Amino acid sequence: MSTIKVANIQSRQSTDDAISLAADSSVTLKHSASAKLTTTATGVSITGACAATSVTATSVEDSKGDLRNIPQRSQASAITLVAADAGKHVVANNSANVTIPASVFSIGDAITIVNNSGSDITITCSAVTTYLANDTSTKSSLTLKARGIATFLFVSTTVVYGSGAGLE
């Protein structure tokens, strides 16, 4: 078997490298001299859009973890929501009341609150305009009934909509 050693491969019609082969065995595919796909020791890095007709994966993840799993925060005492709660479900144990503070969440943030107790809890909306689904009046305090579940979606940094089973 013969061995051919090259560092870069160019198209006949361009002076730009189309394929770069590095000493660490990584390979970079380029388009118009811009790296689009690079192999790494742990996988592949893609720059730009990736179109596929089918993808098979064992997991899909983002910075918060597995996208098929909703991360949980569980607490047995009073809860004040924080920015890190966005995208999570917050479990209020032992009738722990919840506060949604002002100036914490961004457009598109969503939080689900689960009342994991046999008693109602109070959700206080401090300085954010809160609407209950199917109700045109603003709310500063809501009740989440025993074993209720409600999701809050921020449509702006100061306006949040709440909806769910047992939310009033």
Phi, psi and omega in degrees: 000136180266156177238131175244127180249125177223157177258321182215154177235130181244152172288151178296336185261011183213154174264357178279141175292132176268326180226130176243134180244118184263162181298333180276010180078005176284151180235136178238127174260134185236155172229123183051045178068011180249124181299130179244327180217127180229131175277147179228176179295337183251358180157225184228140175248127181246132176250126182099190183284149178234116180256137180212149176270340179201140179227131176246124181215153177271340175203154175235124187228155169229196185296341179266349179124203183298125182286351176265008182227131178264112182302151184243142166238125183239135182212144182256000178234179183311138185242127168249120183295148178233164183306325180294348178281344179303131181085003181247169167251132183254121181263119177265108179264158175054040178060034179289123177284158186235139175243131173260106185280165178277156171058036181242322189257156182252165177304131178092349177295139178226140179223134175253132179250130179245124175270100182265049178216168180272007181236158176293151172237159178256133174249113182264129181253094186273113174062022169241145178279119185242131176243141174266136180308139180066024179220131184269351181272150178279156183234141173252346180211137179231158175247131173250113184298162179309133180061021179277163178220134182217144178247139178243127182241125179274117177266348170206180180287346182238358181235128181228142176249137179240142178205145176163174181286120178088009180265125178213000000 
